Amino acid sequence: MKKRMLFLAITSVAGLLLAADSTPKDDALAAAKKLGDSASYSWKTTVAVPDSARFKPGPTDGKTEKGGFTDVKMTFGDNTMEIVTKGDKAVFMNQDGEWQTPAEAENDQGFGRFISRMVRDFKAPAAQAEELANGAKELKKDGDVISGDLTEDAAKSLMSFRRRGGNGPEISNPKGSVKFWTKDGVLSKYEFSVKGSMDFNGNTVDMDRTTTVEIKDVGSTKVEVPDAAKKKIS
């Protein structure tokens, strides 16, 4: 009995010491990992931009199952685009209602090429949150909220995209911040903001956007994927 009590006491002390040694960044990374390790989850992404912005993304709804399919529906004005991924494979529905791989769309002009880049760069929330936490200068914790500024390189990465065989537009004065919300140690929401200027063929475009991702139905989400997408991605 005494040995058991001693063991419990040592275990409790060790747990307290480990908790004391953890940093806010450790907590954010652990919360993202717990989300990624869950059987499934859903999310909703919204992007806020200034009223003057020419491009105003609509909401994105996604579902993912660990080791299975991820299904994402994005809206752009009156248009909806669907992406399905599994492992390192991905397909998306083009404007003609056909499922297409990023490689097949790479030589397309306009919409196809733009979407293929988005599909290649896509990360589910658990992976994106981990990347954001690692891209923070320093994170601070207040209750279940963890927040801080992003490094210049992290902010720049979130604002840029690459052309095949070359670099993307030049970005000046990139700045960013990130905030994580957790519930019972699991990521429940995160938000990141980026600002800066981008050079498009000699024209300077100011960028300012805030992306909010809300997580829901952790462990109970069911992903249903169109048969045509399954066939294309297999």
Protein Blocks (a to p, Z undefined) as FASTA:
>chain_A
ZZmmmmmmmmmmmmmmmmmmpcfklmmmmmmmmmmmpmbdcddddddddfklmbdcdddd
ddddehiacdddddehjaccddddehjbccdddfkopacdfklmmmpghjlmmmmmmmmm
pccfklmmmmmmmmpfbdcdehjaccddddfklmmmmmpccdehiacdddehiacddddd
deehiafbdcddddddddeehiacddddddddddehehjaccdddfklmmmmZZ
